[in-house]
Amino acid sequence: MTHADAIIIGSGQAGPPLAGRLTAAGQHVVVVERQQFGGTCVNTGCTPTKTLVASAYAAHLARRAADYGVVIEGAVRIDMAAVKARADKVSGDSRKGVEKWLRGMDRCTVLEGHARFEDASTIRVGGDTYTAPRIFVNVGGRARVPDLPGVHDVPVLTNTSMLALEELPRHLVIVGGSYIGLEFAQMYRRFGADVTVVEMGPRLIGREDEEISAAIRTILEAEGITVRTGAACISLARHDEGVAVQLDCHNGPPVAVGSHVLLAVGRQPNTDDLGLDRAGVVLDDRGYITVDDTLRTNVPGIWALGDCNGRGAFTHTSYNDFEIVAANLLDGEARSLLERIPAYALYIDPPLGRVGMTEAEARRTGRPLLVGRRPMTRVSRAIEKGETQGLMKVVADSETRKILGAAILGVGGDEAIHGVIDMMQAGATYDVLQRAVPIHPTVSELIPTVIGDLKPA
């Protein structure tokens, strides 16, 4: 048995920086990775998909060249093998960088293999056992494959296997109208595929306010994507042209036939084969590791970070998990998840930047609300760039004058939203942001204007 000061299972966004802090503090750390260094973001999430989004945007802009007075002779052609190779290289370089970083750390032992708990302080990797007073679980998640009728009888894709495609689907049917599904929908439509999005709910990305969902649907349908909502009874069957997706929609044909089908209906944690029961670690009914607001599990000496704890499903929340744990263990601080304001982005084009509560969520609190809106058609930067789809929205508490949430669906929305994030994190009232003097011409300069238009909701 090998003894260490700490064991980290998984090398996603939280694990490597935590290893760096612990080893720099003089501790001996064992890091175990059973698949690819870097976790979901680097290998099957943000890094490859946003690289593909960039290629799709280039194709889209090339087709619109005449709008800007630029002449391109002939049709725009997509080389899917080259598109994939570019994404693979960006992802691969990042993965190699993470592995090199870990292997170059003093006092860090890197193991490749499947870690399983023997007890609350011991894991087994292959034929060897390792023990430590502190164990950090950072194992991430994977695509959930729902038990739809026929799902095991037909070839289906997930966000992971989708990245292996070198050919362009003739017709891509995507089951799931949320963030992952919509990003793939737009990128593959821009690559040239016919695309149909099938969503069981009454609208796309149901967690957003209705006006945001409706605007996103308009954006996608304008590019030729077919959207089928209200698909209450979905089943799959083989078809001469690929896969038939049976629907139960109020309008439109009852079947969508695709050459390829992508399932994008959520994620599940990689916690089912770690032997967590031997350590006594409690999971919730979805398989996520239960943690308190400092990321501790119910078992002393075991923490869970990243997607596997159900307290955030993003790269930035995983990294913040690391920051909280490191600050509490090494810096004498008392940080917790309660300090974190939820924020994220949807990377269609134009992107959606989101922070805090939606208007619907804010209404459920019973607070007196103020709401401000502005269409991107009235934003100079959007007009100049010829990208005027979307809107800006801010929700505030009329009594405390604090911003409760904001959404920017429009060009640069994923960047401009950070001005609001910073104000909310600082606990400032909306007056502080309204009095700022932002740079012209930017998208961010309209945020004070939207705040100036706040009205009782």
Disulfide bonds with the S-S distance in Angstrom:
none
